[in-house]
Amino acid sequence: MIIAVDGPTASGKGTIARALAAHFGLPVLDTGLLYRAVGYQTQLDHGDPDKAADALAACDFPATLLEDPALRYESTGSLASRVSVHPPVRAALFQRQVDFANQPGGAVLDGRDIGTVIAPHADAKLFVTASPEERARRRHAEMLGRGVEVSYEAVLADIHARDARDTGRADAPLLRAADALLLDNTALDRDAAIAAAIAFVEGRVGRSS
Ligand code: C5P
């Protein structure tokens, strides 16, 4: 069984993907981490993330980079969203994601284009979202909890910029697949959102088997 979980930044899609993977006993891939690694490697190489050739050269980043805590930084998320607009970068990361999706037994993947490009044949697709203000509120609280001094306004501005870049790019934009469940968790807590996601997938699997 392949489960595709897409959605904008700070929507809670990673939490939902991990919960689905644990519930159904499937491996999970956070595809954003791959783009974050490319963005961060571009910076380490003193490249320009807005130049396709520089970003493409960073696609053969060492596997150990995926463990680097710096990939989780907000600044790395912005780098990721800049390198991810280049079609050669998306092409370079494509097969790795497709192979993960198609492994025997299935998988859960979360990202921006899983249900539309990487696994259009997924058994269940979810598009997880929340209002920009609610996503900024949660991200801001989480950052303050980690001791990062940042204003709510700055976090909200970054979320708007990331949304605009992710939805506005020509290649594989952030888009809800026609057959994806829209899971807007603006007014839902974590457990309610996870329960809704599990119920949806169970309904899908039951229907297709
Ligand atoms: O999900 P996360 O915030 O870690 O993703 C970082 C950036 O990587 C996103 O803003 C997006 O631009 C890019 N990305 C992408 N396609 C994916 C996953 C992430 O373009 N499948």
Residues whose N, C-alpha, C, O or C-beta is under 5 A from the ligand:
A	BS01	C5P	T9 T31 G32 L33 Y35 G77 A80 S81 S84 D110 G111 R112 D113 R162 D166
